[in-house]
Amino acid sequence: MEGGDCHGRSIRTHQRFEVPAGSDEDLIRVWEVTRGYLQTQPGYVKTALHQAISPDADFRFVNVGEWESPQHFRHAINSPGFVEVAAALGNFKPHPGLYRVVRT
């Protein structure tokens, strides 16, 4: 179902990041700036950065965000302001995905 999950709720974004050793604080700093921008965008609900407990995890950091709709998310990440603040994320290879809840 486009625009939300099977219950008409928001959609989720998951971005896993490849973070070089010794760059954890750099990623967190850049993530905070990027989050600050996204919080100002229509349709933003929330986001949280997760860190793996295991140091040998393939992806030690995962961002999980929530948006009112895929359209809101796409509009926000294609905006000139996002492109500008997210440029610093270029040091961390993202593996993004857009999801909807289908069962709870």
Contacts in CASP RR format, 6 or more apart in sequence:
PFRMAT RR
TARGET T0000
AUTHOR 0000-0000-0000
METHOD contacts of the structure
MODEL  1
MEGGDCHGRSIRTHQRFEVPAGSDEDLIRVWEVTRGYLQTQPGYVKTALH
QAISPDADFRFVNVGEWESPQHFRHAINSPGFVEVAAALGNFKPHPGLYR
VVRT
1 8 0 8 1.000
1 100 0 8 1.000
2 70 0 8 1.000
3 11 0 8 1.000
3 69 0 8 1.000
3 70 0 8 1.000
3 71 0 8 1.000
3 100 0 8 1.000
4 10 0 8 1.000
4 11 0 8 1.000
4 69 0 8 1.000
4 70 0 8 1.000
4 100 0 8 1.000
5 11 0 8 1.000
5 100 0 8 1.000
5 101 0 8 1.000
5 102 0 8 1.000
6 100 0 8 1.000
6 101 0 8 1.000
6 102 0 8 1.000
7 101 0 8 1.000
9 101 0 8 1.000
10 45 0 8 1.000
10 66 0 8 1.000
10 67 0 8 1.000
10 68 0 8 1.000
10 69 0 8 1.000
11 66 0 8 1.000
11 67 0 8 1.000
11 68 0 8 1.000
11 69 0 8 1.000
11 70 0 8 1.000
11 73 0 8 1.000
11 98 0 8 1.000
11 99 0 8 1.000
11 100 0 8 1.000
12 64 0 8 1.000
12 65 0 8 1.000
12 66 0 8 1.000
12 67 0 8 1.000
12 98 0 8 1.000
12 99 0 8 1.000
12 100 0 8 1.000
12 101 0 8 1.000
13 47 0 8 1.000
13 63 0 8 1.000
13 64 0 8 1.000
13 65 0 8 1.000
13 66 0 8 1.000
13 67 0 8 1.000
13 73 0 8 1.000
13 96 0 8 1.000
13 97 0 8 1.000
13 98 0 8 1.000
13 99 0 8 1.000
14 62 0 8 1.000
14 63 0 8 1.000
14 64 0 8 1.000
14 65 0 8 1.000
14 96 0 8 1.000
14 97 0 8 1.000
14 98 0 8 1.000
14 99 0 8 1.000
15 62 0 8 1.000
15 63 0 8 1.000
15 94 0 8 1.000
15 95 0 8 1.000
15 96 0 8 1.000
15 97 0 8 1.000
16 58 0 8 1.000
16 59 0 8 1.000
16 61 0 8 1.000
16 62 0 8 1.000
16 94 0 8 1.000
16 95 0 8 1.000
17 27 0 8 1.000
17 59 0 8 1.000
17 60 0 8 1.000
17 61 0 8 1.000
17 62 0 8 1.000
17 63 0 8 1.000
17 89 0 8 1.000
17 92 0 8 1.000
17 93 0 8 1.000
17 94 0 8 1.000
17 95 0 8 1.000
18 59 0 8 1.000
18 92 0 8 1.000
18 93 0 8 1.000
18 94 0 8 1.000
18 95 0 8 1.000
19 27 0 8 1.000
19 60 0 8 1.000
19 61 0 8 1.000
19 92 0 8 1.000
20 91 0 8 1.000
20 92 0 8 1.000
23 91 0 8 1.000
23 92 0 8 1.000
24 51 0 8 1.000
24 60 0 8 1.000
24 61 0 8 1.000
26 91 0 8 1.000
27 61 0 8 1.000
27 92 0 8 1.000
28 49 0 8 1.000
30 88 0 8 1.000
30 89 0 8 1.000
30 91 0 8 1.000
30 92 0 8 1.000
31 49 0 8 1.000
31 61 0 8 1.000
31 63 0 8 1.000
31 89 0 8 1.000
33 85 0 8 1.000
33 88 0 8 1.000
34 82 0 8 1.000
34 85 0 8 1.000
34 86 0 8 1.000
34 88 0 8 1.000
34 89 0 8 1.000
35 47 0 8 1.000
35 49 0 8 1.000
36 85 0 8 1.000
37 81 0 8 1.000
37 82 0 8 1.000
37 85 0 8 1.000
38 44 0 8 1.000
38 47 0 8 1.000
38 76 0 8 1.000
38 82 0 8 1.000
41 72 0 8 1.000
41 75 0 8 1.000
41 76 0 8 1.000
41 79 0 8 1.000
41 82 0 8 1.000
42 68 0 8 1.000
42 72 0 8 1.000
42 75 0 8 1.000
42 76 0 8 1.000
43 67 0 8 1.000
43 68 0 8 1.000
43 69 0 8 1.000
43 72 0 8 1.000
43 73 0 8 1.000
43 76 0 8 1.000
44 67 0 8 1.000
44 68 0 8 1.000
44 72 0 8 1.000
44 76 0 8 1.000
45 65 0 8 1.000
45 66 0 8 1.000
45 67 0 8 1.000
45 68 0 8 1.000
46 65 0 8 1.000
46 66 0 8 1.000
47 63 0 8 1.000
47 64 0 8 1.000
47 65 0 8 1.000
47 66 0 8 1.000
48 63 0 8 1.000
48 64 0 8 1.000
48 65 0 8 1.000
49 61 0 8 1.000
49 62 0 8 1.000
49 63 0 8 1.000
50 61 0 8 1.000
50 62 0 8 1.000
50 63 0 8 1.000
50 64 0 8 1.000
51 60 0 8 1.000
51 61 0 8 1.000
52 59 0 8 1.000
52 60 0 8 1.000
52 61 0 8 1.000
52 62 0 8 1.000
59 95 0 8 1.000
61 92 0 8 1.000
67 73 0 8 1.000
67 76 0 8 1.000
70 98 0 8 1.000
73 98 0 8 1.000
76 82 0 8 1.000
77 86 0 8 1.000
END
